[in-house]
Amino acid sequence: MKEWYSPALESLLGELKRDKKVKGLDFLQDFVLENREMYFQELEFEDVDQFVTDQFDQFQNWLTAQSGVKVLANGKWVEPGSSAESVGEGFDHSLTTSEAGILSSDDVALLARISHEKVA
């Protein structure tokens, strides 16, 4: 475990209390940028993206061993027990004009009904 893992976890838990779900890669990049002076002194600004990419899987694997964070397959991290864990939760069911033009009116009606049932 690297020295910045625990502070990153604390920061992540605080963010998850507010937002319930975060994109893991974005969170990690923000954490590194905000904490460069404390934990990443030797890291040049132009190397942050590569560092985050290199460290992401290892940090995410460490998170899966922690009881406070749920790691979804799409790289999003959620607070356990939150509604954001549910499959399809937070999915935007609205269609763009081009998508609606591709689907038949029956398909559009079915999607509207499914979307309404998930909201209700």
Secondary structure, DSSP 8 states (H G I E B T S, - for coil): --TTHHHHHHHHHHHHHHHSEEEHHHHHHHHHHHTHHHH-TT--GGGHHHHHHHHHHHHHHHHHTSTT-EE-TTSEEE-TTSGGGSTTTT------HHHHHHS-HHHHHHHHHHHHHHH-
